[in-house]
Amino acid sequence: MVHAASGLLFPLLILFALSLPIILFWVFKGDGNRGKRGLIGFAQIAVLTIATLMCFSGANMVQQVGFTIAFIILVIMLLTPMVFKNRNY
């Protein structure tokens, strides 16, 4: 792990602890079409998993891209339930 990127792990861990329960609760208990909620939620979790694997790779550039993708996906995971709130699509 690169020393410059090690300071980003703590904010990513906090975002992960906040967004994962929120998105899972929204997928299983939210309003709207259950199939579309599941597709959106589990696609976000899959991209987050790929970004996490990239964060712990050996290449410096891949780590930076992984941190960026993970940060963006975690913020999107926090906002997704608010965007799709009370939509019956």
Backbone as JSON Lines, residues from 0, in Angstrom:
{"i":0,"aa":"M","n":[0.85,-1.18,0.0],"ca":[0.0,0.0,0.0],"c":[0.89,1.24,0.0]}
{"i":1,"aa":"V","n":[0.55,2.18,-0.8],"ca":[1.3,3.42,-0.91],"c":[1.0,4.28,0.32]}
{"i":2,"aa":"H","n":[2.02,4.93,0.86],"ca":[1.83,5.71,2.08],"c":[0.92,6.92,1.87]}
{"i":3,"aa":"A","n":[0.97,7.51,0.7],"ca":[0.12,8.68,0.43],"c":[-1.35,8.3,0.41]}
{"i":4,"aa":"A","n":[-1.66,7.11,-0.05],"ca":[-3.05,6.68,-0.15],"c":[-3.57,6.07,1.15]}
{"i":5,"aa":"S","n":[-2.68,5.8,2.1],"ca":[-3.14,5.16,3.33],"c":[-4.02,6.09,4.16]}
{"i":6,"aa":"G","n":[-3.9,7.39,3.98],"ca":[-4.77,8.33,4.68],"c":[-6.19,8.33,4.16]}
{"i":7,"aa":"L","n":[-6.4,7.79,2.98],"ca":[-7.74,7.72,2.4],"c":[-8.53,6.51,2.89]}
{"i":8,"aa":"L","n":[-7.87,5.56,3.51],"ca":[-8.58,4.36,3.94],"c":[-9.61,4.66,5.03]}
{"i":9,"aa":"F","n":[-9.29,5.54,5.95],"ca":[-10.22,5.85,7.04],"c":[-11.51,6.5,6.54]}
{"i":10,"aa":"P","n":[-11.45,7.55,5.69],"ca":[-12.7,8.09,5.15],"c":[-13.48,7.09,4.31]}
{"i":11,"aa":"L","n":[-12.77,6.25,3.54],"ca":[-13.47,5.23,2.77],"c":[-14.14,4.21,3.68]}
{"i":12,"aa":"L","n":[-13.5,3.87,4.79],"ca":[-14.08,2.93,5.74],"c":[-15.33,3.51,6.39]}
{"i":13,"aa":"I","n":[-15.3,4.8,6.71],"ca":[-16.48,5.46,7.28],"c":[-17.61,5.5,6.26]}
{"i":14,"aa":"L","n":[-17.31,5.87,5.02],"ca":[-18.33,5.87,3.97],"c":[-18.89,4.48,3.74]}
{"i":15,"aa":"F","n":[-18.04,3.47,3.78],"ca":[-18.47,2.09,3.6],"c":[-19.42,1.68,4.73]}
{"i":16,"aa":"A","n":[-19.07,2.03,5.96],"ca":[-19.91,1.68,7.11],"c":[-21.26,2.4,7.06]}
{"i":17,"aa":"L","n":[-21.31,3.57,6.46],"ca":[-22.58,4.3,6.33],"c":[-23.41,3.81,5.16]}
{"i":18,"aa":"S","n":[-22.77,3.63,4.02],"ca":[-23.53,3.4,2.8],"c":[-23.98,1.96,2.6]}
{"i":19,"aa":"L","n":[-23.23,0.98,3.05],"ca":[-23.62,-0.41,2.82],"c":[-24.94,-0.77,3.52]}
{"i":20,"aa":"P","n":[-25.13,-0.44,4.8],"ca":[-26.44,-0.75,5.4],"c":[-27.59,0.03,4.76]}
{"i":21,"aa":"I","n":[-27.32,1.28,4.37],"ca":[-28.38,2.09,3.75],"c":[-28.81,1.48,2.43]}
{"i":22,"aa":"I","n":[-27.85,1.09,1.59],"ca":[-28.22,0.56,0.28],"c":[-28.86,-0.82,0.41]}
{"i":23,"aa":"L","n":[-28.39,-1.64,1.35],"ca":[-29.01,-2.96,1.53],"c":[-30.43,-2.82,2.07]}
{"i":24,"aa":"F","n":[-30.65,-1.89,3.0],"ca":[-32.0,-1.67,3.51],"c":[-32.9,-1.18,2.38]}
{"i":25,"aa":"W","n":[-32.39,-0.3,1.52],"ca":[-33.19,0.22,0.41],"c":[-33.51,-0.89,-0.58]}
{"i":26,"aa":"V","n":[-32.55,-1.77,-0.87],"ca":[-32.79,-2.84,-1.83],"c":[-33.88,-3.78,-1.34]}
{"i":27,"aa":"F","n":[-33.85,-4.13,-0.07],"ca":[-34.77,-5.14,0.44],"c":[-36.08,-4.57,0.99]}
{"i":28,"aa":"K","n":[-36.09,-3.33,1.46],"ca":[-37.29,-2.77,2.09],"c":[-37.79,-1.48,1.46]}
{"i":29,"aa":"G","n":[-37.18,-1.0,0.39],"ca":[-37.54,0.29,-0.2],"c":[-38.82,0.25,-1.0]}
{"i":30,"aa":"D","n":[-39.21,1.41,-1.5],"ca":[-40.41,1.54,-2.32],"c":[-40.06,1.32,-3.78]}
{"i":31,"aa":"G","n":[-41.07,0.97,-4.56],"ca":[-40.88,0.83,-6.0],"c":[-40.69,-0.6,-6.43]}
{"i":32,"aa":"N","n":[-40.23,-0.77,-7.64],"ca":[-40.06,-2.08,-8.26],"c":[-38.87,-2.8,-7.62]}
{"i":33,"aa":"R","n":[-39.14,-3.96,-7.04],"ca":[-38.1,-4.71,-6.32],"c":[-36.98,-5.16,-7.26]}
{"i":34,"aa":"G","n":[-37.32,-5.57,-8.48],"ca":[-36.3,-6.02,-9.42],"c":[-35.32,-4.93,-9.8]}
{"i":35,"aa":"K","n":[-35.85,-3.73,-10.05],"ca":[-34.98,-2.61,-10.42],"c":[-34.13,-2.16,-9.23]}
{"i":36,"aa":"R","n":[-34.72,-2.17,-8.03],"ca":[-33.94,-1.82,-6.84],"c":[-32.79,-2.8,-6.66]}
{"i":37,"aa":"G","n":[-33.08,-4.08,-6.84],"ca":[-32.03,-5.09,-6.7],"c":[-30.94,-4.95,-7.73]}
{"i":38,"aa":"L","n":[-31.32,-4.67,-8.97],"ca":[-30.34,-4.49,-10.04],"c":[-29.43,-3.3,-9.75]}
{"i":39,"aa":"I","n":[-30.02,-2.18,-9.36],"ca":[-29.23,-0.98,-9.06],"c":[-28.34,-1.21,-7.85]}
{"i":40,"aa":"G","n":[-28.9,-1.74,-6.78],"ca":[-28.15,-1.93,-5.54],"c":[-27.01,-2.92,-5.68]}
{"i":41,"aa":"F","n":[-27.29,-4.08,-6.27],"ca":[-26.25,-5.09,-6.37],"c":[-25.21,-4.74,-7.43]}
{"i":42,"aa":"A","n":[-25.58,-3.96,-8.44],"ca":[-24.59,-3.46,-9.4],"c":[-23.62,-2.51,-8.7]}
{"i":43,"aa":"Q","n":[-24.14,-1.66,-7.82],"ca":[-23.28,-0.76,-7.08],"c":[-22.34,-1.53,-6.16]}
{"i":44,"aa":"I","n":[-22.85,-2.57,-5.52],"ca":[-22.01,-3.38,-4.63],"c":[-20.93,-4.11,-5.43]}
{"i":45,"aa":"A","n":[-21.28,-4.58,-6.64],"ca":[-20.29,-5.26,-7.48],"c":[-19.18,-4.31,-7.91]}
{"i":46,"aa":"V","n":[-19.54,-3.1,-8.32],"ca":[-18.52,-2.12,-8.71],"c":[-17.66,-1.74,-7.51]}
{"i":47,"aa":"L","n":[-18.27,-1.63,-6.34],"ca":[-17.51,-1.32,-5.13],"c":[-16.52,-2.44,-4.82]}
{"i":48,"aa":"T","n":[-16.92,-3.69,-5.02],"ca":[-16.02,-4.82,-4.79],"c":[-14.83,-4.78,-5.74]}
{"i":49,"aa":"I","n":[-15.09,-4.49,-7.0],"ca":[-14.0,-4.39,-7.98],"c":[-13.06,-3.24,-7.62]}
{"i":50,"aa":"A","n":[-13.63,-2.1,-7.2],"ca":[-12.8,-0.95,-6.82],"c":[-11.97,-1.27,-5.58]}
{"i":51,"aa":"T","n":[-12.54,-2.03,-4.64],"ca":[-11.8,-2.41,-3.44],"c":[-10.63,-3.32,-3.8]}
{"i":52,"aa":"L","n":[-10.86,-4.25,-4.71],"ca":[-9.76,-5.11,-5.16],"c":[-8.68,-4.29,-5.85]}
{"i":53,"aa":"M","n":[-9.07,-3.26,-6.58],"ca":[-8.1,-2.4,-7.23],"c":[-7.29,-1.61,-6.2]}
{"i":54,"aa":"C","n":[-7.93,-1.23,-5.09],"ca":[-7.25,-0.47,-4.04],"c":[-6.09,-1.26,-3.45]}
{"i":55,"aa":"F","n":[-6.24,-2.56,-3.35],"ca":[-5.22,-3.38,-2.71],"c":[-4.32,-4.1,-3.71]}
{"i":56,"aa":"S","n":[-4.3,-3.62,-4.94],"ca":[-3.39,-4.2,-5.94],"c":[-1.99,-3.63,-5.73]}
{"i":57,"aa":"G","n":[-1.03,-4.16,-6.46],"ca":[0.35,-3.73,-6.29],"c":[0.72,-2.5,-7.09]}
{"i":58,"aa":"A","n":[-0.04,-2.17,-8.11],"ca":[0.32,-1.04,-8.99],"c":[-0.21,0.27,-8.42]}
{"i":59,"aa":"N","n":[0.63,1.29,-8.41],"ca":[0.28,2.58,-7.83],"c":[-0.87,3.25,-8.58]}
{"i":60,"aa":"M","n":[-0.84,3.24,-9.89],"ca":[-1.89,3.89,-10.69],"c":[-3.23,3.19,-10.49]}
{"i":61,"aa":"V","n":[-3.2,1.87,-10.43],"ca":[-4.43,1.11,-10.23],"c":[-5.02,1.4,-8.85]}
{"i":62,"aa":"Q","n":[-4.16,1.57,-7.84],"ca":[-4.63,1.92,-6.5],"c":[-5.33,3.27,-6.5]}
{"i":63,"aa":"Q","n":[-4.75,4.24,-7.18],"ca":[-5.36,5.57,-7.22],"c":[-6.71,5.54,-7.92]}
{"i":64,"aa":"V","n":[-6.79,4.8,-9.02],"ca":[-8.07,4.67,-9.72],"c":[-9.08,3.94,-8.83]}
{"i":65,"aa":"G","n":[-8.63,2.91,-8.12],"ca":[-9.51,2.17,-7.22],"c":[-10.06,3.04,-6.1]}
{"i":66,"aa":"F","n":[-9.2,3.87,-5.5],"ca":[-9.67,4.78,-4.46],"c":[-10.69,5.77,-5.0]}
{"i":67,"aa":"T","n":[-10.43,6.29,-6.17],"ca":[-11.36,7.25,-6.77],"c":[-12.71,6.61,-7.07]}
{"i":68,"aa":"I","n":[-12.68,5.43,-7.68],"ca":[-13.94,4.74,-7.99],"c":[-14.67,4.37,-6.71]}
{"i":69,"aa":"A","n":[-13.95,3.87,-5.71],"ca":[-14.6,3.49,-4.45],"c":[-15.26,4.7,-3.79]}
{"i":70,"aa":"F","n":[-14.58,5.84,-3.78],"ca":[-15.15,7.04,-3.17],"c":[-16.41,7.47,-3.9]}
{"i":71,"aa":"I","n":[-16.36,7.48,-5.23],"ca":[-17.53,7.9,-6.02],"c":[-18.7,6.95,-5.81]}
{"i":72,"aa":"I","n":[-18.44,5.64,-5.84],"ca":[-19.51,4.66,-5.67],"c":[-20.12,4.75,-4.28]}
{"i":73,"aa":"L","n":[-19.3,4.96,-3.25],"ca":[-19.85,5.05,-1.9],"c":[-20.73,6.28,-1.74]}
{"i":74,"aa":"V","n":[-20.34,7.39,-2.33],"ca":[-21.19,8.59,-2.28],"c":[-22.49,8.35,-3.05]}
{"i":75,"aa":"I","n":[-22.4,7.71,-4.21],"ca":[-23.6,7.4,-4.98],"c":[-24.51,6.45,-4.22]}
{"i":76,"aa":"M","n":[-23.9,5.47,-3.51],"ca":[-24.71,4.54,-2.72],"c":[-25.47,5.25,-1.61]}
{"i":77,"aa":"L","n":[-24.89,6.31,-1.06],"ca":[-25.59,7.09,-0.05],"c":[-26.75,7.88,-0.65]}
{"i":78,"aa":"L","n":[-26.58,8.37,-1.87],"ca":[-27.59,9.24,-2.49],"c":[-28.68,8.48,-3.23]}
{"i":79,"aa":"T","n":[-28.44,7.24,-3.63],"ca":[-29.4,6.48,-4.43],"c":[-30.77,6.36,-3.78]}
{"i":80,"aa":"P","n":[-30.88,5.97,-2.51],"ca":[-32.22,5.87,-1.92],"c":[-32.97,7.2,-1.88]}
{"i":81,"aa":"M","n":[-32.24,8.31,-1.73],"ca":[-32.9,9.61,-1.71],"c":[-33.4,10.01,-3.09]}
{"i":82,"aa":"V","n":[-32.64,9.65,-4.13],"ca":[-33.03,10.01,-5.49],"c":[-34.27,9.22,-5.92]}
{"i":83,"aa":"F","n":[-34.31,7.93,-5.58],"ca":[-35.41,7.08,-6.0],"c":[-36.52,6.97,-4.96]}
{"i":84,"aa":"K","n":[-36.53,7.85,-3.98],"ca":[-37.54,7.8,-2.93],"c":[-38.93,8.12,-3.5]}
{"i":85,"aa":"N","n":[-39.89,7.3,-3.14],"ca":[-41.3,7.45,-3.52],"c":[-41.52,7.46,-5.02]}
{"i":86,"aa":"R","n":[-40.71,6.73,-5.76],"ca":[-40.94,6.59,-7.2],"c":[-41.46,5.19,-7.47]}
{"i":87,"aa":"N","n":[-42.57,5.12,-8.13],"ca":[-43.15,3.84,-8.51],"c":[-42.95,3.65,-10.0]}
{"i":88,"aa":"Y","n":[-41.79,3.16,-10.38],"ca":[-41.47,2.99,-11.79],"c":[-41.66,1.57,-12.21]}
